[in-house]
Amino acid sequence: MTTPVLRRYLTFLVALLATALVAAGCSSGGGGDNGGKSDDPTSSPSPAGPKLTVDPAANATAVSPSAPIKLSIDKDTITAVTVKSDKGDAVEGAVGADKRSWASSGKLSFGATYTVSVTTSGSATPLTSKFTTVPTPGADSSVRASSILGDGKTYGVGMPIILKLSRSVKSDAARASYEKMLKVTSNPSTTGAWGWISSTELHFRPAEYWASGSTVHVAVDSAGREIVDGVWGRTDLTVDFKIGTDRRLVADSATHTMKVSENGSVVKSMPISLGKPKFPSSSGTMVVIDKRREAMFDSSTYGLAVDSPDGYRTKVEYPMRLTWGGEFIHSAPWSVADQGKRNVSHGCINVAPDNAIWLYNRLQVGDPVTVKNTETTVELGNGYSDWTLSFQDWLKHSKGGVVTTA
């Protein structure tokens, strides 16, 4: 039988033991089946996945189509990359040596939204990003380039590279910018420069004639590039051509003869008749623009009525054009008696039929023809008359300066 005092003591002891047991169960010093670790999965978060960095940035707009796409992850490795436009066009590229970077090759389209998708070694879910390129420019805000030179063709040593543009490029800044998008490579290498004939036409010529046997590659890298604020290049272009025999012609009004040299040696000298005083031939260096078996010459196309005293409409054989203004080398059986003695033509170089045939079978587009000792000089732009200027004067028409074609 216990006394009230003893009962109170036992109750106190039981409570004290219970408190000690609870305290021991919550201790971090071990004990329990989980070794002191919590069973709550949110108390220790799993490591974060790789971070994707993309240039152009996510949701970027007005991206230049020429801008490269570059991406990287901060951990793991890249296992696959796809970049596609909303039109279904895929963009090629390559993973870097570190396996954590990737860069595109080629150019993008105007007015397209691209989705970048990256799969990594540490994530089953692809990492993605999107951006949008500049809207497609209209004709008034874009420039297309074309050339009259043909792939695989062979030209004379004086042939300039000729680019025609769909839209005027007028400011010095725009012209300098555009010239940076042009590259000329030749073997053997040489130096030259681009020159603006007009706001829609520019030529490249070397400081000296091309070397015979040269191979030339021209690349216009303008598509997707901004030439000047709000004006974009629309096309890329490449042309590959060759340079043939080093053939040069010199027509002298003082002696009424024309000499033809090949590889530095005169191979033929022939009597000629140049333009009479009323219609003088142009002095200066031109090149053969084209040649035909025959053509109808009509003075009315140059503002001279056919029925006027000096007018004509005549079928001409073996015409080889030198200027847009109507100067040719051609067969002229009607002036054979004057050839070598006096000038009687309307500005053309008259030669005898047998000499015309010899020239026609020999000359190539781009062969330089220099005319001397006449009353007037050919203007720049009247045919491919780039060589009439010294190279220093030619550089005045360039905004990019001297170029080495290595």
C-alpha positions as CSV (number, residue, x, y, z in Angstrom):
1,M,0.0,0.0,0.0
2,T,1.4,3.2,-1.1
3,T,1.1,6.6,0.5
4,P,-0.1,9.7,-1.4
5,V,3.5,11.0,-1.3
6,L,4.9,7.8,-2.8
7,R,2.3,7.8,-5.6
8,R,3.2,11.4,-6.5
9,Y,6.9,10.5,-6.7
10,L,6.3,7.5,-9.0
11,T,4.1,9.5,-11.3
12,F,6.9,12.1,-11.6
13,L,9.5,9.4,-12.3
14,V,7.4,7.8,-15.1
15,A,6.9,11.2,-16.8
16,L,10.6,12.0,-16.5
17,L,11.6,8.7,-18.2
18,A,9.1,9.3,-21.0
19,T,10.6,12.7,-21.7
20,A,14.1,11.2,-21.9
21,L,13.0,8.5,-24.4
22,V,11.4,11.1,-26.7
23,A,14.5,13.3,-26.5
24,A,16.7,10.3,-27.4
25,G,14.5,9.5,-30.4
26,C,14.9,13.0,-31.9
27,S,18.7,13.1,-31.4
28,S,21.0,13.6,-34.5
29,G,23.5,11.3,-33.0
30,G,22.2,8.2,-34.6
31,G,19.5,5.7,-33.8
32,G,16.4,4.8,-35.8
33,D,16.3,2.8,-39.1
34,N,17.2,5.8,-41.4
35,G,20.5,6.6,-39.7
36,G,19.3,10.0,-38.7
37,K,18.2,11.1,-42.2
38,S,14.8,12.4,-43.1
39,D,12.3,10.4,-45.2
40,D,10.9,13.7,-46.6
41,P,12.1,13.8,-50.4
42,T,11.7,17.6,-50.5
43,S,14.2,18.3,-47.8
44,S,17.2,17.6,-50.2
45,P,16.4,18.9,-53.8
46,S,17.9,17.0,-56.8
47,P,20.7,18.8,-58.7
48,A,19.5,21.3,-61.4
49,G,19.8,20.3,-65.1
50,P,22.2,22.0,-67.6
51,K,21.6,25.7,-68.5
52,L,21.2,26.5,-72.2
53,T,22.7,29.8,-73.5
54,V,21.7,30.7,-77.1
55,D,22.7,33.6,-79.4
56,P,20.4,35.0,-80.8
57,A,18.7,35.2,-77.4
58,A,15.4,33.6,-76.7
59,N,12.5,35.5,-78.3
60,A,14.8,37.9,-80.1
61,T,13.2,39.6,-83.1
62,A,14.6,41.3,-86.2
63,V,17.6,38.9,-86.3
64,S,19.9,39.3,-89.3
65,P,19.7,36.2,-91.6
66,S,23.5,36.3,-91.8
67,A,23.9,36.1,-88.0
68,P,25.4,32.8,-86.9
69,I,23.6,30.7,-84.3
70,K,25.8,29.9,-81.3
71,L,24.7,27.9,-78.2
72,S,26.3,26.3,-75.2
73,I,25.5,24.3,-72.0
74,D,27.2,24.7,-68.7
75,K,27.4,21.0,-67.9
76,D,26.8,17.5,-69.3
77,T,27.4,17.1,-73.1
78,I,25.4,17.8,-76.2
79,T,24.0,14.7,-77.9
80,A,21.8,16.3,-80.6
81,V,20.9,19.8,-81.9
82,T,18.1,20.6,-84.3
83,V,17.3,24.1,-85.6
84,K,14.2,24.5,-87.9
85,S,12.2,27.3,-89.2
86,D,8.4,27.5,-89.1
87,K,8.6,26.8,-92.8
88,G,10.4,23.5,-92.2
89,D,13.9,24.6,-93.3
90,A,16.7,22.9,-91.2
91,V,19.9,24.7,-90.3
92,E,23.2,22.8,-90.4
93,G,25.8,23.1,-87.8
94,A,28.5,21.3,-85.8
95,V,29.2,20.5,-82.1
96,G,32.4,21.9,-80.8
97,A,35.3,19.9,-79.5
98,D,34.2,20.5,-75.9
99,K,30.9,18.8,-76.6
100,R,29.2,21.7,-74.8
101,S,28.9,24.1,-77.7
102,W,27.4,24.2,-81.2
103,A,27.6,26.7,-84.1
104,S,25.5,27.0,-87.3
105,S,26.8,27.2,-90.9
106,G,25.1,28.9,-93.7
107,K,22.5,31.6,-93.6
108,L,18.9,31.9,-92.4
109,S,15.8,33.0,-94.3
110,F,14.1,36.3,-94.0
111,G,10.8,36.5,-92.1
112,A,11.1,33.1,-90.3
113,T,10.8,31.9,-86.7
114,Y,13.4,29.4,-85.8
115,T,13.2,26.8,-82.9
116,V,16.4,25.6,-81.4
117,S,16.2,22.2,-79.7
118,V,19.1,20.7,-77.7
119,T,19.3,17.2,-76.2
120,T,22.0,16.6,-73.6
121,S,23.5,13.6,-71.9
122,G,21.9,14.5,-68.5
123,S,18.4,15.4,-69.5
124,A,15.7,13.4,-71.2
125,T,13.8,16.6,-72.0
126,P,15.2,18.8,-74.8
127,L,16.2,22.4,-74.0
128,T,14.5,24.8,-76.4
129,S,14.7,28.5,-77.5
130,K,13.1,30.5,-80.3
131,F,13.9,33.7,-82.3
132,T,12.6,35.5,-85.4
133,T,14.5,37.0,-88.4
134,V,14.0,40.3,-90.1
135,P,10.9,40.5,-92.2
136,T,11.4,39.9,-96.0
137,P,12.4,43.2,-97.5
138,G,10.7,44.6,-100.6
139,A,12.3,45.6,-103.9
140,D,12.8,49.1,-102.7
141,S,14.8,47.9,-99.6
142,S,16.8,45.1,-101.1
143,V,19.6,44.7,-103.6
144,R,20.1,41.7,-106.0
145,A,23.4,41.2,-107.9
146,S,23.9,39.6,-111.3
147,S,26.8,39.3,-113.7
148,I,27.3,39.0,-117.4
149,L,30.3,36.7,-116.9
150,G,29.7,33.0,-117.2
151,D,31.0,30.0,-115.3
152,G,33.7,28.2,-117.1
153,K,34.1,30.9,-119.8
154,T,37.5,32.1,-121.0
155,Y,38.1,35.9,-121.4
156,G,40.8,38.2,-122.5
157,V,43.4,39.7,-120.2
158,G,41.5,43.0,-120.0
159,M,38.1,41.6,-119.0
160,P,36.7,43.4,-115.9
161,I,34.4,41.6,-113.4
162,I,31.0,43.2,-113.9
163,L,28.2,43.3,-111.4
164,K,24.8,44.8,-112.1
165,L,22.6,45.7,-109.1
166,S,18.8,45.7,-109.0
167,R,18.6,48.9,-106.9
168,S,20.7,52.1,-106.7
169,V,23.5,52.2,-104.1
170,K,24.3,55.9,-103.9
171,S,26.0,56.9,-100.6
172,D,29.7,56.4,-99.9
173,A,28.9,54.5,-96.7
174,A,26.6,52.0,-98.6
175,R,29.1,51.5,-101.4
176,A,31.9,50.9,-98.9
177,S,29.7,48.4,-97.0
178,Y,28.7,46.6,-100.2
179,E,32.3,46.3,-101.4
180,K,33.1,44.4,-98.1
181,M,30.6,41.7,-99.2
182,L,32.6,41.0,-102.4
183,K,35.6,38.8,-102.7
184,V,37.9,38.1,-105.7
185,T,40.4,35.2,-105.6
186,S,42.8,34.5,-108.5
187,N,45.6,32.2,-109.3
188,P,48.1,33.7,-109.7
189,S,47.1,36.4,-107.2
190,T,47.1,40.1,-108.2
191,T,46.0,43.4,-106.8
192,G,43.0,45.4,-108.1
193,A,40.0,47.4,-107.0
194,W,36.3,47.7,-107.4
195,G,35.1,50.8,-109.1
196,W,31.5,52.2,-109.4
197,I,30.5,52.9,-113.0
198,S,27.1,54.1,-111.8
199,S,24.9,53.6,-108.8
200,T,23.7,50.2,-110.2
201,E,27.0,48.9,-111.8
202,L,30.4,48.2,-110.4
203,H,33.5,46.6,-112.0
204,F,36.6,45.0,-110.6
205,R,39.9,45.4,-112.6
206,P,43.4,44.6,-111.7
207,A,46.1,47.2,-111.5
208,E,47.6,45.5,-114.5
209,Y,46.1,43.1,-117.0
210,W,45.3,39.6,-115.8
211,A,48.1,37.1,-116.3
212,S,47.4,34.7,-119.2
213,G,46.1,31.4,-117.8
214,S,44.8,32.9,-114.6
215,T,41.8,31.3,-112.9
216,V,39.4,33.7,-111.2
217,H,36.7,33.2,-108.5
218,V,34.2,35.9,-107.7
219,A,31.9,35.6,-104.6
220,V,29.1,38.0,-103.7
221,D,28.3,37.3,-100.0
222,S,25.4,39.8,-99.6
223,A,22.3,37.7,-98.9
224,G,20.8,38.5,-95.5
225,R,23.4,41.2,-94.8
226,E,22.4,44.8,-94.1
227,I,24.1,47.1,-96.6
228,V,23.0,50.3,-95.0
229,D,20.1,51.1,-92.6
230,G,17.0,49.3,-93.8
231,V,18.6,48.1,-97.1
232,W,19.5,44.4,-97.3
233,G,21.3,42.2,-99.7
234,R,19.0,39.6,-101.3
235,T,21.4,37.3,-103.2
236,D,24.7,35.5,-103.1
237,L,26.5,34.9,-106.3
238,T,29.6,33.1,-107.4
239,V,31.4,33.1,-110.8
240,D,34.4,31.1,-112.0
241,F,36.2,32.0,-115.2
242,K,39.6,31.7,-116.9
243,I,41.9,34.1,-118.7
244,G,43.1,33.0,-122.2
245,T,45.9,34.2,-124.5
246,D,47.5,37.5,-123.7
247,R,46.3,39.3,-126.9
248,R,46.4,43.1,-127.3
249,L,45.4,45.3,-130.2
250,V,46.7,48.8,-130.9
251,A,45.1,51.0,-133.6
252,D,46.9,54.1,-134.5
253,S,45.1,56.9,-136.4
254,A,48.5,58.5,-137.3
255,T,49.7,55.5,-139.3
256,H,46.3,54.0,-140.2
257,T,47.5,50.6,-139.0
258,M,46.5,48.1,-136.3
259,K,48.9,45.7,-134.7
260,V,47.9,42.5,-133.0
261,S,50.3,41.1,-130.4
262,E,50.1,37.8,-128.6
263,N,52.2,37.0,-125.5
264,G,54.3,40.0,-126.1
265,S,55.0,39.5,-129.8
266,V,53.4,41.2,-132.8
267,V,51.7,38.5,-134.9
268,K,49.9,40.7,-137.4
269,S,49.8,44.3,-138.7
270,M,46.9,45.4,-140.9
271,P,45.8,48.6,-142.6
272,I,42.7,50.3,-141.1
273,S,40.4,53.2,-141.6
274,L,39.1,55.0,-138.5
275,G,36.4,57.6,-138.0
276,K,36.4,60.6,-140.3
277,P,36.7,64.0,-138.6
278,K,32.9,64.4,-138.4
279,F,32.6,61.0,-136.6
280,P,36.0,60.4,-134.9
281,S,36.9,57.1,-133.3
282,S,37.5,57.2,-129.6
283,S,41.0,57.1,-128.3
284,G,41.6,55.1,-125.2
285,T,41.6,51.4,-124.2
286,M,38.5,49.4,-124.6
287,V,37.9,45.7,-124.7
288,V,36.0,43.4,-127.1
289,I,32.4,43.3,-125.6
290,D,31.0,40.7,-128.0
291,K,31.4,39.5,-131.6
292,R,28.9,38.3,-134.2
293,R,29.0,36.7,-137.6
294,E,26.9,39.6,-139.0
295,A,24.6,42.4,-137.9
296,M,22.4,45.2,-139.3
297,F,23.9,48.6,-138.7
298,D,21.3,51.3,-138.5
299,S,22.4,54.9,-137.9
300,S,18.9,55.8,-136.5
301,T,19.8,53.8,-133.4
302,Y,22.4,56.4,-132.7
303,G,20.2,59.4,-133.5
304,L,21.2,59.8,-137.1
305,A,18.3,59.4,-139.6
306,V,18.8,56.7,-142.2
307,D,17.7,59.0,-145.0
308,S,20.1,61.8,-143.9
309,P,23.3,62.5,-145.9
310,D,25.4,60.6,-143.4
311,G,22.7,58.0,-142.5
312,Y,23.0,54.3,-143.3
313,R,21.3,50.9,-142.9
314,T,23.8,48.3,-143.9
315,K,24.4,44.6,-143.2
316,V,27.9,44.3,-141.7
317,E,30.0,41.1,-141.4
318,Y,32.2,40.1,-138.5
319,P,31.3,43.0,-136.2
320,M,33.3,43.0,-132.9
321,R,31.8,45.6,-130.5
322,L,34.0,48.0,-128.5
323,T,31.6,50.6,-127.1
324,W,27.9,50.9,-126.3
325,G,28.0,54.0,-128.5
326,G,28.4,52.0,-131.7
327,E,32.1,51.6,-132.3
328,F,33.1,48.2,-133.7
329,I,35.9,46.4,-135.5
330,H,34.3,45.0,-138.7
331,S,34.7,44.0,-142.3
332,A,34.4,47.0,-144.6
333,P,35.0,45.9,-148.2
334,W,33.7,49.4,-149.4
335,S,36.7,51.2,-147.7
336,V,39.6,48.9,-148.6
337,A,41.0,51.5,-150.9
338,D,41.1,54.0,-148.0
339,Q,42.5,51.6,-145.4
340,G,46.0,52.4,-144.5
341,K,45.7,55.9,-146.0
342,R,42.8,57.9,-144.5
343,N,39.9,57.8,-142.1
344,V,36.4,57.5,-143.7
345,S,34.3,55.5,-141.2
346,H,31.5,56.6,-138.8
347,G,33.8,55.8,-135.9
348,C,34.4,52.1,-136.3
349,I,37.7,50.4,-137.2
350,N,37.3,49.3,-140.8
351,V,39.4,46.3,-141.9
352,A,39.5,44.3,-145.1
353,P,37.3,41.1,-145.3
354,D,40.2,38.7,-144.9
355,N,41.6,40.6,-141.9
356,A,38.1,40.7,-140.4
357,I,37.8,36.9,-140.7
358,W,41.2,36.4,-139.2
359,L,40.3,38.7,-136.2
360,Y,36.9,37.1,-135.7
361,N,38.4,33.6,-135.5
362,R,41.0,34.8,-133.0
363,L,39.7,37.5,-130.7
364,Q,37.9,36.7,-127.4
365,V,35.7,38.8,-125.3
366,G,37.9,40.9,-123.0
367,D,40.8,41.4,-125.4
368,P,42.0,45.0,-124.9
369,V,42.0,47.3,-127.9
370,T,43.8,50.6,-127.6
371,V,43.1,53.4,-130.1
372,K,45.6,56.3,-130.4
373,N,45.8,59.7,-131.9
374,T,42.1,60.5,-132.6
375,E,40.2,63.7,-131.7
376,T,38.2,62.3,-128.8
377,T,38.5,60.0,-125.8
378,V,36.2,57.2,-124.8
379,E,34.2,57.9,-121.6
380,L,34.2,55.6,-118.6
381,G,31.0,53.4,-118.9
382,N,30.9,53.5,-122.7
383,G,31.7,49.8,-123.0
384,Y,34.2,48.2,-120.7
385,S,36.5,51.2,-120.9
386,D,38.0,50.8,-117.3
387,W,41.5,50.6,-118.7
388,T,41.4,54.1,-120.1
389,L,42.0,55.3,-116.6
390,S,45.3,54.8,-114.8
391,F,45.0,52.6,-111.7
392,Q,45.4,55.6,-109.4
393,D,42.5,57.3,-111.2
394,W,40.5,54.1,-111.1
395,L,40.8,54.1,-107.3
396,K,38.9,57.4,-107.2
397,H,35.8,55.3,-108.2
398,S,36.3,52.8,-105.4
399,K,35.2,53.0,-101.7
400,G,37.0,49.9,-100.5
401,G,40.5,50.6,-102.0
402,V,43.1,48.2,-103.2
403,V,42.2,44.5,-103.0
404,T,44.7,41.5,-103.1
405,T,43.2,38.5,-104.8
406,A,45.2,35.9,-102.9
